[in-house]
Amino acid sequence: MRSNDPDAEPAPDGPRLRPLSARSVVLSLLLGTHPPELPARELGRLVESFDLGGSTLRAALSRMVAAGDLRRTDNGYRLSDRLLERQRRQDESVQPRTRPWDGDWELVAVTATGRGPAERAELRTRLTALRLAELREGVWLRPANLDRPLPAALDEVAERGTARPARPAAELAARLWPLDAWADEARDLLGHVGRTGRPAERLTLFAAVVRHLLADPVLPPSLLPAGWPGDALRAAYAEYRRELEGEVRSLVGGS
């Protein structure tokens, strides 16, 4: 089920992963639950398999509510509104919506001036999340094969359009994204899926899988290197999500 959370820890002999925390576990479970809400009792029973005790969980939940990550409901906890967009992006990372590619590229040229470093960094984050890549400062593009509109709010800071660059498309894609490096890390993650058994280690591993899928440019197949592992990584994550969803249903349904 998940976990696009900013924490997680290395499985033995596995990829370098971020340290697992109570916050990671809670957000992972809720980000993969639809609707993103769990009763407090069932949430407590679920996190036991991830080596978390009750006092640790209670402290984490209090901090997350105070930080605006969660909302307290009548009988449990729910993702805050600001994290629902994160859940949408995570869901889309598993099943991105695409359309046949006709050769056009999306183009975003940043026109706003006088912005501070924080504003520029925030805009870069937004454009990267849209799976655009920066050709040069202020010029972002990608093949127009994603079935999603660009946010209208971009019109306040940029001009949007389509283009057909003269450079061969596969050559341009290889310049814009580190495709070989992405594929190598994806294969590394896939290689550890079947060798990671403990729940906490599996959650940690699939947290890294989700983060990696969010960085997949989702290019047209004709622009990808041979043997691209994106679909295989998505399938592995989807299977893990079904596994955890089954655990959630069994606990909630049996309570």
Secondary structure, DSSP 8 states (H G I E B T S, - for coil): -----S-----TTS-------HHHHHHHHHHTSSSSEEEHHHHHHHHHTTT--HHHHHHHHHHHHHHTSEEE-SSEEEE-HHHHHHHHHHHHHHS--B----S-EEEEEE---S--HHHHHHHHHHHHHTT-EEEETTEEEEES-BSS---GGGGGTEEEEEE--SS-HHHHHHHHS-HHHHHHHHHHHHHHHTT--SHHHHHHHHHHHHHHHHT-----GGGS-TT--HHHHHHHHHHHHHHHHHHHHHHHHH-
